[in-house]
Structure formats: C-alpha cells, structure tokens
Amino acid sequence: MKTTRTLRILSTAAAVAALSACGSMAPTMAPFSQTGLASAVQVPAGHKVAMETVGKGEITYECRAKKDMAGQFEWVFVGPDAKLLDRAGKQVGKYYGPPATWESNDGSKVTGTQVAVSPAAAGSIPLQLVKANPAMGMGGMQGVAYIQRVATQGGVAPAAACLQANMGQKQVVPYQADYIFWKAA
C-alpha cells in the first residue's frame, strides 16, 4: 500500500511537471519572409534574419522653405524617436536620428545609408531598405549588414498647412514599423 501511494505521488508529480513544461513553452513564430515585398526593398541573397523588432514612437517634421522655390514651404523630415521592441513587447533598443541610428540595449549601434524605398499603405511612411555601416560597440548589432523597414503605420508629414507664418514650427506624428536586421549567412 505504501508502494502504491508512493507510485501515485510520483506519477502525479511527473504529470504536473510535464504539464508545466508544456505551459511554459513559448509559441514559435514563423521567421520573417520577404515574400510580397517589392524587389527594391528585399535584402540580397546570402543574408539571414538576425533580429526582428517593432519600432513604436514618433517622427518629427519641421515647416521649412522649399529649396530653390521662393515663397513655397513644406514639411521636412527632422528625425525619429522610437523604442525597439522584440516580438514579445520587451524593449530591446531604440531608434533615433539624425543620423538614423539603431541602438541595442547592450550599447552596440549601427547607422546606415538608404538603398531603396517602396510605397506603403496610404497614410504610412514608405517601406525602406538600408545598408548598415559597421557597428559601433560590441554586441547584437555587430555584423548587421542590412535593415528593412516594413509593416509601416502612420508617420507621414502633418496634414496641417506649412506656410511662411509657421515656418520653423515642428510637428510630431506617431508611427510604428517593423525593423528587420540582417547579417551575412
């Protein structure tokens, strides 16, 4: 009887442990796919996804005179300020500029040069492909070769009029975008 009771306790403990292990398993997400992206913003073959983030923040615009167009004004992109979150919503870095800088929480960071853009949905900033400069600092940004901006939402220049009367005025607009970081395979 004591052996039966011990076996039942051990059996129950094993079942609880098995269920706990299943419950703590994070669902696996499909890796990012470039399928459906315009070829201009696709990363060249020979690279693999190193990190996927969601940038949530703001873009600042300033009302300025149009270059070589006397008496005309436009909203000009000044720079972004966003948190970079992993797919679980934990902050893993930040994005700011100028110059456009993606910085990991470990202190490593990259800047880059725009290679191409592709239109996004109405009211959203374009998709973008950036060639990364060599990383500064040791950490997760080491070896990043390309950064894609995809799944953009918002971020376009203000709808408010930009006139001589409000020249120099700044407007901040919210935006969100996925930033996909690629390294050589």
N, C-alpha and C positions, 0 to 999 in steps of 0.2 A: 504494500500500500504506500509506503514511504517512497519507493522507487517510482510508482505510478505518479504520485504527486510531484516529485522532482522532474519527471519527464514532461508533465503538463506545464510546469513553470518554465522549463527550458524551451519547450515548444512555443509557449505564448511569448516569451522574450524574443525568440527568433522571428516570430511573425511580426511583432512590434518593430523590431529592428529593420526588417525587410520593408515594411510599410513606411517607416520613417525615411529610409534611403530613397524610396520612390518619390515621396513627397518633397524631398529637398532637391531633387534633380531639376535643374532649370531647363525650360523648353529650348530646344535647339532652333536657331533661326537659320533660314537659308542664306548662304553667302550672297553678297551683293552681285547683281548681274547687270552688265551694260546693255543687255538686250533692250531694244526700244529707244536707246539714246541716239541722237544724231551722231553720225560718224565723226563730226568735228570735235565733239567733246568726249569721245571714247579714248581711253588710255591705250597706248600702243601695246601690241602683243609682247610677251616676255616680262610682264609685271603681275603682281598678285596683291590683293587687298591686305593691307597691314592693320587698318583700323577703320571703323565706321563710327561717325559721330553725328549728332544733331546739333546744329548751331541755333540757339534761340537768343535773340537780342534786338538791337536797333541799328539803323543806318542813319547817319546824319547827312543832310543836304544843306547847301548854302545858296542863297539867291545872289547871283553874280552877273556882271555884264558879259554878253556873248563876245567871244574873241573875234576881232575884226568885223563886228556888226554893231556900229554905233546906234545907241538908243534901244537896243534889244537885250533882254535879260533871260536867264534860265536858271533852273535848279541844278546845282553841280554836286556830284557825289563828293563828300568830305571823308567819310570813313565809317567802318563798322565797329560795333562793340557787342560781342556776344559770348555766351557761355557755350562751351562744347560739352555735350552730354553723351554718355555711352547709350546703347540701346535700352538699358535698364533705367535710364534717367539720372544716373550719377554723374556729377561734373568731373570731367577728366582733363579739362583745359579751357583755353579761352582763345578768341579770335578778335583781333583789333587792328587798327592801322590809322594812317599810313606809316610805313608801308604795310601792306597786308601781311599780317603775322599770325601764324597758328602756333600757340604755345601749350605744351603739355604740362600737367601738374608737376611732373618731375623736373621742370625747368628747361628742358630742351625745346627748341623752337625752330621754325622754318619761315622764310619769306619766299615769294615766288614771282614768276612772270606769267601773265595771262597768255595762253596759247590760242584759245578759241572760246567763243560763246555760241549759244543756241537759244532760240526763243523758248520761253516757258509759258505757262497759262497766263491769260490776261490778268493784270494786276500784280504779277510776280516778277522779280528780277530774273534775268536770264540764267540758264544753266551755264557752267563755266568749266574749262579745263586750264589748270595752272601747272607749269613746270616749276618744281621746287628747287630753290637754291640749296647748297649744302647746309645741313643742320648746324645750329649753334648749341653747344652744350651736349652732354651725354644723356641719352635716354630714348624714349619712344619715337622721337622724330628723326633719329639717326637713320639714314638710308632712304627716307621718303623721297621719291622721285617725282610723283605727280599727286595733285589734289583735285578732286572733282567736286563741283557744287551742283547738286541735283535736288529734286523734290522741293523746289523753292516755293515759298508762300509769302506774299507781301514784299515789302522793301522797295517799291518803286518810288520815284520822286513825288513830292507832295502835289496834290491837285490844286492847292492854293496858288493864286496868281503870284508871279515873280516879276515885280516892276521896279522902276528906279526908286520909288518910295520905300520899298522894303529891301533894297539892296543891302547885303551883309547879314540879313536875317537868316537864322538857322532853323531848320525843322527836323525833327527826329521822327522816324517812322519804324514801326515794329516789323520784324521779318523772322522767318525760320527757313533753314535749308539743311540738307544732309551734306556733310563733308566726308568724302571717302578718300582715305590716304593709301597710296600705292607705293610698293617697293619693288625692286627688280626681283624676279623669280629665281 
